[in-house]
Amino acid sequence: MPGTVAVLHNPPPRARLRTATRLAVCAAVPWFLCLWWGTSTVPVPAALPAVLILREDVYAAPRLGWDRLVGVVVGVALSTFVLHWLPPPSASSVTSASAAASVSFLAVLACGCAGMYLMYRDGAPNQQVLITALVIYATAVPGYALARLVESVVGIACVVLLGPLLWPPAPYRSAAAGLDAYRSEVGGLLGSVAARLTGGGPPTAPELPEGAVPWTLPQDGLAAYDRAARRARLPRPYVRAPSRPPDGLGARLRLAARSALTLQYFAQELRERARATGTTGTTGDTGRGGPPGPGTPPPGPGAPPPDPALRDLAPLVRATARALDAALRGEDCAADLERARGLDLAHRAAHPTRHDAVLRAGLHLTHEAVADHLSTRP
């Protein structure tokens, strides 16, 4: 199997340098603005939004900035209200006053947690409410609450305004790169499986991916594709209008996401079949998921014989790989799909048991996904 290509999770050094430079600029500008304004001598809250808001999707900065600003305002209000009625902590509160200080802390904690979960959004609480309330409680200095609020506003405004303008990413290019990485990964995976089955070797190997890659690559590509749509909705001249996506890129990304589910199911069924026949772990290969190497000794006399249903599955796997590869490239794959369906019917006739039907199901569903993709093409 070819080496894993994690395009979006492991960006190239140039992209990482741009991201680091963007973060440094968006943190330094509000810092020096607040120093010039005189809000405080160490305006850390002005630099924090760059660290906490900027993500790979810089066009989400307005939404994340608004959420953070609301959390800061609510946290400031809660902590100020509690400290108005209850005594703040003091360095001398070691006896009778310590109990009052504990009550004020518990009040700030309870109100902050309540506000954090009442402002639940996108599947997560607004942690900025509790963070701001606790920081202001711990820094009970006159005027600090207002200074933190001002510095947070300046930092958020700089991130929202500058972030998308500094080396804006190309979402469509990222989406196309993710699609190419998935196509390469899944093609190598299916080719490895077919080679193993043809040689009578184990259907799977420890290198067969059970985790994220390559199954999450289509989702990453779709996320990048959606970023372009959000970018287009931003007001101009806030950012440049995105370039048009390549023809059919969205449809091919949706096919990739759908096939990732069906082929992941197929890979899991291969593991179960290998585990049931006791062939897992006896790879005897070159360590890259390919067929047994030239120097691999033959199976011992006690080894189970090759499963005919698995051996006959190899042509079907190859045909499915060719059809899917052509569809993901945007080429005409009708002939390849017809051949894959014919091999599916032949395998069904030769091996009609329920277990073999379950093993074929992932490939059959992949054929259906490719057929639906063809039916929607103009």
C-alpha positions in Angstrom: 0.0 0.0 0.0 1.4 3.5 -0.8 2.5 5.8 1.9 -0.2 7.8 3.6 -0.9 11.2 2.1 -2.5 13.5 4.7 -2.8 16.7 2.7 -4.8 18.8 5.1 -3.5 17.4 8.4 0.2 17.8 7.5 0.6 20.9 5.3 3.9 21.6 3.5 6.5 23.9 5.2 5.5 26.9 3.1 1.9 26.7 4.2 2.9 26.2 7.8 5.1 29.3 7.6 2.3 31.4 6.2 0.0 30.2 9.0 2.6 31.1 11.6 3.3 34.5 10.1 -0.5 35.2 9.9 -0.9 34.4 13.5 2.1 36.5 14.6 0.9 39.5 12.7 -2.7 39.2 14.0 -1.3 38.9 17.6 1.3 41.7 17.3 -0.9 44.4 15.7 -3.5 44.5 18.5 -0.8 44.3 21.2 0.9 47.4 20.0 -2.4 49.2 19.3 -3.4 48.6 23.0 0.0 49.8 24.2 -0.4 52.9 22.1 -3.9 53.4 23.5 -2.7 52.8 27.0 -5.2 50.2 28.1 -2.5 48.4 30.1 1.2 47.7 30.2 0.8 44.1 29.2 -2.2 43.7 27.0 -2.2 39.9 26.7 -6.0 39.7 26.1 -5.4 41.6 22.8 -3.0 38.9 21.5 -5.0 35.9 22.6 -7.7 36.0 19.9 -5.1 35.3 17.2 -4.2 32.1 19.0 -7.7 31.0 19.9 -9.7 32.2 16.8 -7.4 31.7 13.8 -7.9 28.2 12.2 -7.1 26.7 8.9 -10.5 28.0 7.8 -9.6 31.7 8.2 -13.0 32.6 6.8 -14.6 31.3 9.9 -12.9 34.1 11.9 -16.0 36.4 11.9 -18.2 33.7 13.4 -15.6 32.6 15.9 -14.7 36.2 16.8 -18.3 37.0 17.5 -18.7 34.0 19.7 -15.6 34.9 21.7 -16.7 38.6 22.0 -20.1 37.6 23.4 -18.4 35.2 25.8 -16.1 37.9 27.0 -18.9 40.4 27.5 -21.0 37.9 29.5 -18.0 36.7 31.6 -17.1 40.3 32.4 -20.7 41.1 33.4 -21.1 37.9 35.6 -17.8 38.4 37.4 -18.4 42.1 38.0 -21.9 41.4 39.3 -20.7 38.7 41.8 -17.8 40.8 43.0 -20.1 43.7 43.6 -22.0 41.7 46.2 -19.4 39.3 47.6 -15.9 40.1 48.7 -13.1 39.4 46.3 -10.2 37.1 47.3 -7.5 38.7 49.5 -3.9 37.7 50.4 -4.9 38.1 54.1 -8.0 35.9 53.9 -6.7 33.0 55.8 -9.2 32.7 58.7 -12.7 34.1 58.8 -12.5 36.0 55.5 -11.4 32.9 53.6 -14.9 31.4 53.9 -16.4 34.6 52.3 -13.7 34.4 49.5 -14.6 30.7 48.9 -18.3 31.7 48.6 -17.5 34.4 46.0 -15.4 31.9 44.0 -18.1 29.3 44.0 -20.6 31.9 43.0 -18.4 33.0 40.0 -17.8 29.4 39.1 -21.5 28.5 39.2 -22.5 31.6 37.2 -19.7 31.1 34.7 -20.6 27.4 34.1 -24.3 28.3 33.7 -23.5 31.0 31.2 -21.1 28.8 29.4 -23.7 26.0 28.8 -26.6 28.4 28.2 -24.6 29.8 25.3 -24.2 26.3 23.7 -23.5 26.5 20.0 -22.3 24.1 17.3 -22.1 21.2 19.7 -19.8 23.0 22.3 -20.3 25.4 25.2 -18.8 28.9 25.1 -15.8 28.4 27.3 -14.9 32.0 27.1 -17.6 32.9 29.5 -16.1 30.9 32.4 -12.5 31.8 31.4 -13.2 35.5 31.5 -15.2 35.4 34.7 -12.4 33.5 36.5 -9.6 35.7 35.2 -11.4 38.8 36.3 -12.2 37.3 39.7 -8.5 36.4 40.2 -7.4 39.9 39.1 -9.6 42.0 41.3 -8.0 45.3 40.3 -10.1 48.4 39.7 -10.5 49.0 36.0 -9.2 45.6 34.9 -12.5 44.3 33.7 -13.0 47.3 31.3 -9.4 47.0 30.1 -9.8 43.3 29.3 -13.0 44.0 27.5 -11.4 46.7 25.4 -8.3 44.7 24.6 -10.4 41.7 23.7 -12.5 43.8 21.3 -9.3 45.2 19.7 -7.8 41.7 19.3 -10.9 40.2 17.8 -11.4 43.1 15.4 -7.8 42.7 14.1 -8.1 39.0 13.7 -11.4 39.3 11.8 -10.2 42.0 9.5 -6.6 40.9 8.9 -6.8 37.1 9.1 -8.6 36.4 5.8 -6.6 39.1 4.0 -3.1 37.7 4.8 -2.2 34.9 2.3 -5.8 33.8 1.8 -5.9 30.0 1.1 -7.3 28.5 -2.1 -10.2 26.3 -0.8 -10.9 24.7 -4.2 -7.2 23.8 -4.6 -7.2 22.2 -1.2 -10.4 20.3 -2.0 -8.9 19.0 -5.3 -5.7 18.0 -3.5 -7.6 16.0 -0.9 -9.6 14.3 -3.7 -6.4 13.3 -5.5 -4.8 12.1 -2.3 -7.9 9.9 -1.6 -8.0 8.6 -5.1 -4.3 7.6 -4.9 -4.7 6.0 -1.4 -7.7 4.0 -2.2 -6.3 2.9 -5.6 -3.2 1.6 -3.9 -5.3 -0.1 -1.1 -7.5 -2.0 -3.6 -4.6 -2.9 -5.7 -2.8 -4.3 -2.7 -5.9 -6.3 -1.7 -6.3 -7.7 -5.2 -2.7 -8.8 -5.4 -2.9 -10.6 -2.1 -6.1 -12.4 -3.1 -4.6 -13.4 -6.5 -1.5 -14.9 -4.8 -3.5 -16.8 -2.3 -2.1 -14.8 0.5 -4.0 -13.3 3.5 -6.6 -10.8 2.4 -5.4 -8.2 4.8 -2.3 -7.0 6.6 -1.5 -5.0 9.6 -0.9 -2.1 7.3 -4.5 -2.0 6.1 -5.8 1.3 7.6 -8.4 0.9 10.3 -8.3 4.5 11.4 -8.6 7.9 9.7 -6.6 7.8 6.5 -7.7 7.5 3.7 -11.3 7.4 4.8 -11.4 11.0 6.2 -9.7 12.6 3.1 -13.0 13.1 1.2 -14.5 14.8 4.3 -11.5 17.1 4.5 -12.0 17.9 0.8 -15.7 18.6 1.2 -14.9 20.9 4.2 -12.4 22.8 2.0 -15.0 23.0 -0.7 -17.6 24.5 1.7 -15.0 27.1 2.8 -15.1 28.5 -0.7 -18.9 28.9 -0.4 -18.6 30.7 2.9 -15.9 32.9 1.5 -18.2 33.9 -1.4 -20.8 35.1 1.1 -18.5 37.5 2.9 -18.9 41.2 2.0 -16.7 42.7 -0.7 -14.1 44.1 -0.8 -13.5 42.2 2.5 -12.0 39.3 0.5 -11.5 38.5 -3.1 -14.2 36.5 -4.8 -13.1 32.8 -5.0 -12.2 31.4 -8.4 -14.6 29.0 -10.0 -14.2 25.4 -9.0 -13.1 22.8 -11.6 -16.0 21.3 -13.4 -17.7 18.5 -11.4 -15.4 18.9 -8.4 -18.3 19.0 -5.9 -19.9 15.9 -7.4 -16.7 14.0 -7.4 -16.0 14.9 -3.8 -19.5 13.6 -2.8 -18.8 10.4 -4.6 -15.4 10.1 -2.8 -17.2 10.6 0.6 -19.8 8.0 -0.3 -17.3 5.5 -1.5 -15.1 6.0 1.5 -18.0 4.6 3.6 -18.6 1.6 1.4 -15.0 0.7 1.0 -14.3 1.1 4.7 -17.0 -1.5 5.2 -15.4 -3.8 2.6 -12.0 -3.5 4.3 -13.6 -4.3 7.7 -15.3 -7.4 6.2 -11.9 -8.5 4.8 -10.5 -8.3 8.3 -13.3 -10.3 9.7 -12.9 -13.0 7.0 -9.1 -13.1 7.6 -9.7 -13.3 11.3 -12.2 -16.1 10.9 -9.8 -18.2 8.7 -6.8 -17.5 11.0 -4.7 -15.8 8.3 -4.2 -12.4 9.9 -0.7 -11.5 10.9 0.9 -14.1 8.6 1.8 -11.4 6.1 5.2 -12.6 5.0 5.4 -9.6 2.7 7.6 -6.6 2.1 5.9 -4.5 4.9 3.9 -2.3 2.5 0.7 -4.3 2.1 1.7 -5.8 -1.2 1.8 -9.4 -2.4 4.2 -11.9 -0.9 7.8 -11.1 -1.9 10.0 -13.5 -3.9 11.8 -14.8 -0.9 8.6 -15.6 1.1 8.4 -19.2 2.1 5.3 -21.2 1.1 2.6 -21.7 3.7 3.3 -24.5 6.1 1.4 -27.8 6.0 -0.9 -26.8 8.8 -1.9 -23.5 7.2 -5.6 -23.3 6.0 -6.1 -23.6 2.3 -6.9 -20.4 0.3 -10.6 -19.4 0.3 -11.9 -19.8 -3.3 -14.4 -17.0 -2.7 -11.6 -14.6 -1.7 -9.4 -15.7 -4.6 -12.2 -15.2 -7.1 -12.8 -11.8 -5.6 -9.6 -10.3 -7.0 -10.8 -9.5 -10.5 -13.9 -7.8 -9.0 -11.7 -5.7 -6.7 -9.5 -4.6 -9.7 -12.5 -3.7 -11.8 -14.1 -1.7 -9.0 -10.9 0.1 -8.5 -10.7 1.1 -12.2 -14.3 2.2 -12.3 -13.9 4.3 -9.2 -10.6 5.8 -10.3 -12.0 6.9 -13.6 -15.1 8.4 -11.9 -13.0 10.3 -9.4 -10.9 11.7 -12.3 -14.0 12.9 -14.0 -13.6 10.5 -16.9 -16.1 8.3 -18.6 -16.3 5.1 -16.5 -19.5 3.5 -17.9 -17.6 0.6 -19.5 -15.5 -0.1 -16.4 -18.6 0.0 -14.2 -20.4 -2.4 -16.5 -17.5 -4.8 -16.3 -17.4 -4.5 -12.5 -21.1 -5.3 -12.3 -20.7 -8.3 -14.6 -17.9 -9.7 -12.3 -20.1 -9.0 -9.3 -22.9 -11.1 -10.9 -20.4 -13.9 -11.8 -19.0 -14.0 -8.2 -22.6 -14.0 -6.8 -23.4 -17.0 -9.0 -20.3 -18.9 -8.1 -20.4 -18.1 -4.4 -24.0 -17.6 -3.3 -23.6 -18.0 0.4 -24.7 -15.3 2.9 -21.1 -14.7 4.1 -19.8 -14.1 0.6 -22.8 -11.8 -0.1 -21.8 -9.8 2.9 -18.2 -9.6 1.7 -19.3 -8.3 -1.7 -21.7 -5.8 -0.2 -19.1 -3.0 0.1 -18.1 -3.4 -3.5 -21.7 -3.6 -4.7 -22.6 -0.4 -2.8 -19.5 1.3 -4.4 -20.9 0.3 -7.8 -24.2 1.9 -6.9 -22.5 5.1 -5.8 -20.6 5.3 -9.1 -23.8 4.6 -11.0 -25.6 7.4 -9.2 -22.7 9.7 -9.9 -22.9 8.9 -13.6 -26.7 9.5 -13.7 -26.2 13.1 -12.3 -23.5 14.1 -14.8 -24.7 16.5 -17.4 
